[in-house]
Amino acid sequence: MKKPSKKNSANQRGFLQILRDMDENKENEKEVHGSIECPFFSRAVYQLRVRIGLEDETR
């Protein structure tokens, strides 16, 4: 099995921090955006919505 890189571990910790912040602020949805430096002078740009909790499907 491949060992996770230090950069991936940092990204995972960042995501967990987002979840902690949402929990502390009693938020169930949050938009996140940013960019990550990549090899060969490139950059990955991302935008996403994080949702936590259960939705009532009867609404």
N, CA, C and O atoms as CSV, one atom per row, in Angstrom:
chain,resi,resn,atom,element,x,y,z
A,1,MET,N,N,0.835,-1.177,0.000
A,1,MET,CA,C,0.000,0.000,0.000
A,1,MET,C,C,0.879,1.239,0.000
A,1,MET,O,O,1.896,1.287,0.692
A,2,LYS,N,N,0.483,2.245,-0.782
A,2,LYS,CA,C,1.271,3.460,-0.922
A,2,LYS,C,C,1.116,4.358,0.310
A,2,LYS,O,O,0.005,4.594,0.783
A,3,LYS,N,N,2.230,4.846,0.813
A,3,LYS,CA,C,2.220,5.737,1.966
A,3,LYS,C,C,1.806,7.138,1.520
A,3,LYS,O,O,2.318,7.637,0.518
A,4,PRO,N,N,0.868,7.798,2.262
A,4,PRO,CA,C,0.446,9.142,1.857
A,4,PRO,C,C,1.593,10.145,1.943
A,4,PRO,O,O,2.427,10.076,2.845
A,5,SER,N,N,1.622,11.074,0.993
A,5,SER,CA,C,2.665,12.086,0.996
A,5,SER,C,C,2.378,13.121,2.076
A,5,SER,O,O,1.263,13.211,2.588
A,6,LYS,N,N,3.407,13.905,2.413
A,6,LYS,CA,C,3.243,14.955,3.418
A,6,LYS,C,C,2.225,15.990,2.958
A,6,LYS,O,O,1.464,16.519,3.768
A,7,LYS,N,N,2.209,16.281,1.653
A,7,LYS,CA,C,1.274,17.274,1.110
A,7,LYS,C,C,-0.160,16.775,1.241
A,7,LYS,O,O,-1.050,17.546,1.600
A,8,ASN,N,N,-0.400,15.478,0.950
A,8,ASN,CA,C,-1.745,14.913,1.094
A,8,ASN,C,C,-2.179,14.928,2.549
A,8,ASN,O,O,-3.342,15.206,2.841
A,9,SER,N,N,-1.273,14.637,3.460
A,9,SER,CA,C,-1.598,14.663,4.877
A,9,SER,C,C,-1.990,16.065,5.314
A,9,SER,O,O,-2.913,16.228,6.112
A,10,ALA,N,N,-1.302,17.079,4.805
A,10,ALA,CA,C,-1.629,18.463,5.131
A,10,ALA,C,C,-3.014,18.818,4.593
A,10,ALA,O,O,-3.784,19.500,5.269
A,11,ASN,N,N,-3.336,18.360,3.379
A,11,ASN,CA,C,-4.659,18.610,2.807
A,11,ASN,C,C,-5.752,17.940,3.630
A,11,ASN,O,O,-6.819,18.517,3.835
A,12,GLN,N,N,-5.489,16.732,4.098
A,12,GLN,CA,C,-6.470,16.026,4.916
A,12,GLN,C,C,-6.668,16.748,6.242
A,12,GLN,O,O,-7.800,16.874,6.709
A,13,ARG,N,N,-5.602,17.218,6.849
A,13,ARG,CA,C,-5.719,17.976,8.099
A,13,ARG,C,C,-6.504,19.260,7.863
A,13,ARG,O,O,-7.290,19.672,8.716
A,14,GLY,N,N,-6.296,19.895,6.709
A,14,GLY,CA,C,-7.038,21.106,6.367
A,14,GLY,C,C,-8.534,20.825,6.250
A,14,GLY,O,O,-9.357,21.611,6.718
A,15,PHE,N,N,-8.879,19.707,5.629
A,15,PHE,CA,C,-10.285,19.340,5.487
A,15,PHE,C,C,-10.898,19.046,6.853
A,15,PHE,O,O,-12.027,19.451,7.128
A,16,LEU,N,N,-10.163,18.349,7.701
A,16,LEU,CA,C,-10.664,18.065,9.048
A,16,LEU,C,C,-10.850,19.349,9.845
A,16,LEU,O,O,-11.777,19.452,10.649
A,17,GLN,N,N,-9.978,20.327,9.630
A,17,GLN,CA,C,-10.120,21.614,10.306
A,17,GLN,C,C,-11.390,22.326,9.840
A,17,GLN,O,O,-12.078,22.954,10.646
A,18,ILE,N,N,-11.706,22.234,8.550
A,18,ILE,CA,C,-12.947,22.809,8.027
A,18,ILE,C,C,-14.141,22.178,8.740
A,18,ILE,O,O,-15.060,22.883,9.157
A,19,LEU,N,N,-14.128,20.855,8.880
A,19,LEU,CA,C,-15.231,20.171,9.560
A,19,LEU,C,C,-15.325,20.596,11.024
A,19,LEU,O,O,-16.424,20.803,11.539
A,20,ARG,N,N,-14.180,20.728,11.699
A,20,ARG,CA,C,-14.189,21.185,13.100
A,20,ARG,C,C,-14.782,22.587,13.219
A,20,ARG,O,O,-15.613,22.846,14.090
A,21,ASP,N,N,-14.351,23.485,12.341
A,21,ASP,CA,C,-14.856,24.862,12.352
A,21,ASP,C,C,-16.366,24.888,12.114
A,21,ASP,O,O,-17.092,25.626,12.780
A,22,MET,N,N,-16.829,24.088,11.171
A,22,MET,CA,C,-18.266,24.034,10.886
A,22,MET,C,C,-19.031,23.542,12.104
A,22,MET,O,O,-20.096,24.071,12.425
A,23,ASP,N,N,-18.501,22.544,12.778
A,23,ASP,CA,C,-19.154,21.999,13.967
A,23,ASP,C,C,-19.207,23.050,15.077
A,23,ASP,O,O,-20.246,23.235,15.711
A,24,GLU,N,N,-18.093,23.733,15.308
A,24,GLU,CA,C,-18.041,24.747,16.359
A,24,GLU,C,C,-18.992,25.907,16.072
A,24,GLU,O,O,-19.583,26.468,16.994
A,25,ASN,N,N,-19.142,26.271,14.791
A,25,ASN,CA,C,-19.998,27.393,14.399
A,25,ASN,C,C,-21.430,26.965,14.087
A,25,ASN,O,O,-22.242,27.780,13.649
A,26,LYS,N,N,-21.744,25.679,14.314
A,26,LYS,CA,C,-23.086,25.136,14.059
A,26,LYS,C,C,-23.536,25.371,12.610
A,26,LYS,O,O,-24.695,25.692,12.350
A,27,GLU,N,N,-22.594,25.203,11.677
A,27,GLU,CA,C,-22.888,25.343,10.247
A,27,GLU,C,C,-23.098,23.958,9.652
A,27,GLU,O,O,-22.412,23.009,10.031
A,28,ASN,N,N,-24.040,23.835,8.723
A,28,ASN,CA,C,-24.211,22.546,8.061
A,28,ASN,C,C,-23.788,22.604,6.592
A,28,ASN,O,O,-23.793,21.583,5.904
A,29,GLU,N,N,-23.423,23.798,6.110
A,29,GLU,CA,C,-22.961,23.942,4.732
A,29,GLU,C,C,-21.947,25.080,4.658
A,29,GLU,O,O,-22.103,26.116,5.304
A,30,LYS,N,N,-20.908,24.863,3.858
A,30,LYS,CA,C,-19.868,25.880,3.713
A,30,LYS,C,C,-19.233,25.758,2.337
A,30,LYS,O,O,-18.980,24.653,1.856
A,31,GLU,N,N,-18.978,26.899,1.707
A,31,GLU,CA,C,-18.262,26.899,0.434
A,31,GLU,C,C,-16.789,27.146,0.700
A,31,GLU,O,O,-16.420,28.004,1.502
A,32,VAL,N,N,-15.960,26.386,0.018
A,32,VAL,CA,C,-14.507,26.462,0.193
A,32,VAL,C,C,-13.881,26.630,-1.181
A,32,VAL,O,O,-14.312,25.998,-2.146
A,33,HIS,N,N,-12.868,27.479,-1.272
A,33,HIS,CA,C,-12.161,27.635,-2.538
A,33,HIS,C,C,-10.703,27.961,-2.250
A,33,HIS,O,O,-10.355,28.424,-1.164
A,34,GLY,N,N,-9.874,27.714,-3.226
A,34,GLY,CA,C,-8.455,27.981,-3.070
A,34,GLY,C,C,-7.667,27.439,-4.250
A,34,GLY,O,O,-8.224,27.130,-5.304
A,35,SER,N,N,-6.374,27.332,-4.053
A,35,SER,CA,C,-5.512,26.788,-5.095
A,35,SER,C,C,-4.340,26.064,-4.452
A,35,SER,O,O,-3.977,26.319,-3.304
A,36,ILE,N,N,-3.765,25.162,-5.221
A,36,ILE,CA,C,-2.637,24.350,-4.763
A,36,ILE,C,C,-1.543,24.430,-5.816
A,36,ILE,O,O,-1.803,24.254,-7.006
A,37,GLU,N,N,-0.326,24.696,-5.376
A,37,GLU,CA,C,0.815,24.698,-6.296
A,37,GLU,C,C,1.083,23.266,-6.760
A,37,GLU,O,O,1.065,22.331,-5.959
A,38,CYS,N,N,1.328,23.107,-8.051
A,38,CYS,CA,C,1.584,21.801,-8.652
A,38,CYS,C,C,2.934,21.829,-9.368
A,38,CYS,O,O,3.542,22.890,-9.510
A,39,PRO,N,N,3.399,20.667,-9.817
A,39,PRO,CA,C,4.678,20.634,-10.530
A,39,PRO,C,C,4.620,21.372,-11.869
A,39,PRO,O,O,3.544,21.633,-12.407
A,40,PHE,N,N,5.773,21.692,-12.379
A,40,PHE,CA,C,5.950,22.313,-13.695
A,40,PHE,C,C,5.253,23.677,-13.794
A,40,PHE,O,O,4.631,23.996,-14.807
A,41,PHE,N,N,5.367,24.463,-12.737
A,41,PHE,CA,C,4.841,25.835,-12.719
A,41,PHE,C,C,3.334,25.899,-12.966
A,41,PHE,O,O,2.843,26.859,-13.560
A,42,SER,N,N,2.610,24.895,-12.518
A,42,SER,CA,C,1.162,24.887,-12.693
A,42,SER,C,C,0.481,25.011,-11.332
A,42,SER,O,O,1.117,24.880,-10.286
A,43,ARG,N,N,-0.795,25.260,-11.373
A,43,ARG,CA,C,-1.572,25.436,-10.155
A,43,ARG,C,C,-2.960,24.829,-10.370
A,43,ARG,O,O,-3.568,25.012,-11.424
A,44,ALA,N,N,-3.452,24.111,-9.367
A,44,ALA,CA,C,-4.811,23.566,-9.402
A,44,ALA,C,C,-5.709,24.497,-8.592
A,44,ALA,O,O,-5.405,24.822,-7.444
A,45,VAL,N,N,-6.802,24.917,-9.193
A,45,VAL,CA,C,-7.756,25.798,-8.538
A,45,VAL,C,C,-8.998,24.975,-8.219
A,45,VAL,O,O,-9.466,24.205,-9.058
A,46,TYR,N,N,-9.533,25.135,-7.008
A,46,TYR,CA,C,-10.708,24.357,-6.628
A,46,TYR,C,C,-11.754,25.243,-5.955
A,46,TYR,O,O,-11.443,26.269,-5.352
A,47,GLN,N,N,-13.002,24.805,-6.082
A,47,GLN,CA,C,-14.133,25.430,-5.417
A,47,GLN,C,C,-15.110,24.307,-5.104
A,47,GLN,O,O,-15.473,23.538,-5.995
A,48,LEU,N,N,-15.536,24.201,-3.860
A,48,LEU,CA,C,-16.433,23.119,-3.488
A,48,LEU,C,C,-17.366,23.552,-2.370
A,48,LEU,O,O,-17.132,24.556,-1.698
A,49,ARG,N,N,-18.418,22.783,-2.185
A,49,ARG,CA,C,-19.372,23.012,-1.107
A,49,ARG,C,C,-19.342,21.787,-0.205
A,49,ARG,O,O,-19.516,20.662,-0.673
A,50,VAL,N,N,-19.122,22.003,1.078
A,50,VAL,CA,C,-19.099,20.923,2.067
A,50,VAL,C,C,-20.431,20.965,2.806
A,50,VAL,O,O,-20.831,22.009,3.322
A,51,ARG,N,N,-21.112,19.823,2.854
A,51,ARG,CA,C,-22.367,19.712,3.599
A,51,ARG,C,C,-22.233,18.586,4.606
A,51,ARG,O,O,-21.744,17.502,4.288
A,52,ILE,N,N,-22.679,18.863,5.835
A,52,ILE,CA,C,-22.669,17.808,6.859
A,52,ILE,C,C,-24.067,17.718,7.457
A,52,ILE,O,O,-24.814,18.696,7.464
A,53,GLY,N,N,-24.408,16.551,7.951
A,53,GLY,CA,C,-25.712,16.342,8.573
A,53,GLY,C,C,-26.630,15.543,7.673
A,53,GLY,O,O,-26.247,15.103,6.589
A,54,LEU,N,N,-27.842,15.368,8.145
A,54,LEU,CA,C,-28.851,14.620,7.429
A,54,LEU,C,C,-29.933,15.564,6.939
A,54,LEU,O,O,-30.275,16.529,7.623
A,55,GLU,N,N,-30.466,15.296,5.777
A,55,GLU,CA,C,-31.538,16.105,5.218
A,55,GLU,C,C,-32.849,15.345,5.346
A,55,GLU,O,O,-32.882,14.121,5.222
A,56,ASP,N,N,-33.919,16.075,5.593
A,56,ASP,CA,C,-35.252,15.495,5.651
A,56,ASP,C,C,-35.777,15.355,4.232
A,56,ASP,O,O,-36.068,16.362,3.587
A,57,GLU,N,N,-35.904,14.139,3.732
A,57,GLU,CA,C,-36.326,13.902,2.355
A,57,GLU,C,C,-37.823,14.125,2.157
A,57,GLU,O,O,-38.285,14.140,1.016
A,58,THR,N,N,-38.590,14.297,3.220
A,58,THR,CA,C,-40.027,14.494,3.094
A,58,THR,C,C,-40.402,15.942,2.783
A,58,THR,O,O,-41.562,16.224,2.483
A,59,ARG,N,N,-39.449,16.854,2.850
A,59,ARG,CA,C,-39.723,18.272,2.560
A,59,ARG,C,C,-39.842,18.520,1.092
A,59,ARG,O,O,-40.071,19.655,0.674
